[in-house]
Amino acid sequence: MSGLQQRVIGLRWRLQATRRLWGLGVTPDMPFLPPGPLGPGAQGQIDEPTPGTEVSGNTLYVRGWALFPSGPPARLELWLGERPLGPARVGARRPDIEARTGDALAGVSGFDLIADLTDGHAGAGETTLRAVATSAAGEQHELPPVVVDLVAEEEGEEKMPPPAPRTPRSSGGKGRRLMVCTHQLNLGGAQLYLLDLLRELVRQGAAEPTVVSALDGELRGDLEELGIPVHISSLVPLEDLSSHIGRVEELAAWAEGRDFEAVLVNTATAFAFPGAEAATELGIPAIWAIHESFPPPVLWSNLSPKVRARAESTLSGAAVAIFEADATRRLFEPPLPQGRGLVLPYGLDLEPIEAARAKFDRADARRKAGIPEDAEVALCVGTVEPRKAQLPLAQAFGSIAARHPKAKLVFVGGRDDADTEALTDFVEASGTGDRIEVIHVTPDVHPWYQLADLLVCASDIESLPRTVLEAMAFETPVLATDVFGLPELIDDGETGWLCEPRDMRTLAAALDRALSSSAEERERIGKAARELVVRRHSLEAYGRDVGRLIEEAVAGNAPQTPSHAATG
């Protein structure tokens, strides 16, 4: 699950939790009854939180069920350690318990509570959560307790500067006044692409951008350091046409008077394309940078039909859409008109890569990472999520690890989420825990490319991953799946290795092939890959091409194909 999906789910949960909180009726003066004798035949449990859950922040959501032979409880009280949390709401629907017990009264045996932990939440550590149910006849039953882990909430965890009280107007820049609409500003390929592109457009004097993002993130500070104003909007329910139209109108009203000449839409996600609709409202052209290798019906499948129709109509009216791979461009041919989709090999800023190469000490980097000097390191960089196939890669590595006793697999991209937990649980259960390591997401990934012997991209959906280009720029040979833009970049056996996606045995064979290659072959492939990236993926040339497309769009001219671009 992606970081954006997690935050959307979190937003929805908060909205649902707020609705639950309304009407709970918890007041500080409610009496608390001590645990009494068990009622005969009573049963129940705390479903949420589960044992071992880390609890941080100012609230705790508790959910479960309790049932006496006479029916649901009349009252249920909760304690966290010695601290009373108050009576929970009882009578919540639980059709699952009714189905399990065959008792119609069990269908309303549920309870829930949102507890305020701001007062008296003592420190951190393991603490027992207890629940005591009381029947209408006064019988009491204590449910099985749950031990949770209280975690002190870290201050300033995201390490972001405070937002401006009001989004400033761009000033003092050169080039076209550009409203840039994107989905989020955390670490990720599309977000880093945007940062590099805007930095280059500003440097060349081609644009004076203002960024609008649905979600805040670490990259806001980088943009503001460049003098680029950032406006954080909000998420909109994807299934609600009225809310979507309202967001478009609000965005257009906010943009009025800022004299924008064009809109650049980064990604075709539902949280970015309202910017293209706002461009229509403002009467200015929209330029899309599309990174997603999903056909529009799949990409926009979570939209209501009417919102999806508006998205398709807006895309069909785009001045131009820029793609990283021709295979991705072809997915968007309908509804994108002929000649409006261009493939531009996007550029990397090679200066920081050159600086990192010049001062890199491999032995020191491996020592700091706890990796033996003679280890063969296969590296996978990217947030842990199903489409990037980290778990099948771990499985493939385990199947050939005995043939390569010095090999080690390192994942850089772990998060505090279910996908990372599933990966780490698999690694531990598979017995390869001493050969596989999962590292959390980090902005400082350059040392990992250089200390690795091989980068592996096992994704089943990728347009043209930045991680592959960066590894190639560092002369680290790459094994990748044969999907979308990757075969357009990698010539098997010449500038890397390719294998079929969604086949663990094929991936294992390719991994075995790459790890069995000689040092001379890896060096040859690494050098050829770097030469290709330097020649074809210059950020300066890419910035010039995008700047020219912006000029053509503002002038109302059809997009002219740059010499090294493909068109459809």
SULKADA-V973881 format. One record per run of one state. SS is the DSSP state (~ for helix, > for strand, _ for the rest). FROM is the first residue (numbers start at 1). LEN is the number of residues. Records with the same first field share a line. If there is no record, write none. Layout:
BEGIN
SS = FROM-LEN, FROM-LEN
END
This chain:
BEGIN
_ = 1-2, 22-16, 39-4, 49-5, 56-3, 69-2, 73-2, 81-2, 88-1, 93-2, 102-2, 109-1, 117-8, 135-5, 143-3, 151-25, 185-4, 204-3, 216-3, 226-3, 233-8, 256-6, 267-7, 283-2, 291-5, 300-5, 317-3, 324-2, 332-9, 344-4, 349-1, 360-2, 370-6, 382-4, 389-1, 404-3, 415-3, 431-5, 441-5, 452-2, 458-8, 474-4, 482-4, 490-2, 493-3, 500-4, 517-2, 537-1, 556-10, 568-1
~ = 3-19, 95-7, 104-5, 189-15, 219-7, 241-15, 274-9, 296-4, 305-12, 326-6, 350-10, 362-8, 386-3, 390-14, 418-13, 446-6, 466-8, 486-4, 504-13, 519-18, 539-17
> = 38-1, 43-6, 54-2, 59-10, 71-2, 75-6, 83-5, 89-4, 110-7, 125-10, 140-3, 146-5, 176-9, 207-9, 229-4, 262-5, 285-6, 320-4, 341-3, 348-1, 376-6, 407-8, 436-5, 454-4, 478-4, 492-1, 496-4, 538-1, 566-2
END
